[in-house]
């Protein structure tokens, strides 16, 4: 059964927002990326705190560029192709291809792959057969 394992916020200041969630809720920092995104966990759900999206991003989302708040969420699925088929049958909009399935990650890094879709309201939905790093 697919499970929600990933929530992403977009914000103007990911570091400041991450500090808030770490202090207020005791979330642990997993990593930061070169673009300034910060990834936190409570040990079960991955919280990605991202920079604002722009109109150039395939997953700009229903709220458009420079939106601050919950941007998208992700389901961990057992079978990526079956989940993509179900989304297509439900009239989901495919936002990204399955490019990068075999991409190598840095040594010691969690291997993550996600495919982006949009629901009928335009909210972005990630599906991943590899899941998101929970820091364990």
C-alpha positions in Angstrom: 0.0 0.0 0.0 1.4 3.4 -0.9 2.3 5.6 2.2 2.9 9.3 2.6 6.6 9.5 3.5 7.6 13.0 2.2 6.3 16.5 2.5 7.9 19.5 0.9 7.7 23.2 1.9 8.8 26.0 -0.3 10.1 29.2 1.4 12.3 32.2 0.9 14.7 31.1 3.6 15.1 27.3 3.9 17.8 27.5 6.6 15.6 29.7 8.9 12.6 27.5 8.3 14.6 24.3 9.0 15.9 25.8 12.3 12.3 26.5 13.4 11.2 22.8 12.8 14.4 21.5 14.4 13.9 23.7 17.5 10.1 23.4 17.8 9.7 19.7 17.0 13.1 18.2 17.5 13.4 17.1 13.9 16.9 15.9 12.8 18.7 17.4 9.8 19.7 14.8 7.3 21.5 16.9 4.7 21.6 20.2 2.8 22.0 20.5 -1.0 24.1 23.1 -2.9 20.9 25.0 -3.8 20.1 25.6 -0.1 17.4 23.0 0.4 17.4 21.4 3.9 16.1 17.9 4.5 14.8 16.9 8.0 13.2 13.8 9.5 11.3 12.7 12.5 12.5 9.2 11.8 9.5 8.3 9.7 8.6 11.2 7.4 11.0 13.2 5.4 10.4 17.0 5.4 12.1 18.8 2.5 12.4 22.6 2.9 13.1 24.0 -0.5 13.7 27.4 -2.1 10.8 29.1 -3.8 9.9 27.5 -7.2 10.1 29.5 -10.4 8.1 29.5 -13.6 11.0 27.5 -15.1 10.5 24.5 -12.7 8.4 21.7 -14.2 6.8 21.3 -10.7 6.1 25.0 -10.0 2.8 23.8 -8.5 -0.7 25.1 -8.2 0.2 28.2 -6.3 2.8 29.4 -8.8 6.3 30.8 -8.3 7.4 32.3 -4.9 4.8 30.4 -2.9 5.6 29.9 0.7 3.9 26.8 2.3 3.3 23.1 1.6 4.3 22.7 -2.0 4.0 18.9 -2.6 3.9 15.5 -0.9 5.2 12.1 -1.8 4.0 8.6 -1.8 6.4 5.7 -1.4 5.2 2.9 -3.7 6.2 -0.7 -4.3 6.0 -0.6 -8.1 6.7 2.7 -9.9 5.2 1.6 -13.2 2.0 0.4 -11.6 1.6 3.6 -9.6 2.3 5.7 -12.7 -0.4 3.7 -14.6 -2.9 4.3 -11.8 -2.2 8.0 -11.8 -2.6 8.1 -15.6 -5.9 6.2 -15.4 -7.1 8.6 -12.7 -6.4 11.5 -15.1 -3.2 12.7 -13.2 -0.9 15.0 -15.2 2.6 13.7 -15.6 5.1 16.5 -14.9 8.4 14.7 -15.2 9.7 11.6 -17.0 11.3 8.5 -15.4 14.8 9.9 -16.4 17.6 9.2 -13.9 16.4 5.8 -12.6 20.0 4.6 -12.8 21.6 7.8 -11.6 24.5 7.2 -9.2 24.4 9.1 -5.9 27.4 10.4 -3.9 29.1 7.7 -1.7 27.2 7.2 1.5 24.1 9.0 0.2 20.6 7.6 0.1 19.5 6.6 -3.4 16.3 8.5 -4.2 14.2 8.6 -7.3 10.9 10.5 -7.6 8.5 11.1 -10.5 6.3 14.1 -10.3 2.6 14.2 -11.1 -0.2 16.7 -10.5 -3.7 15.9 -9.3 -6.9 17.5 -10.5 -6.3 20.6 -8.4 -2.8 21.1 -9.6 -1.1 20.0 -6.4 2.2 18.3 -7.1 2.5 14.6 -6.0 5.8 12.7 -6.0 5.9 8.9 -6.3 9.0 7.0 -5.4 9.9 3.4 -5.3 13.2 4.1 -3.4 11.6 6.3 -0.7 13.2 9.3 1.0 16.0 9.3 3.5 14.8 9.1 7.1 18.3 9.4 8.6 18.6 5.8 9.6 
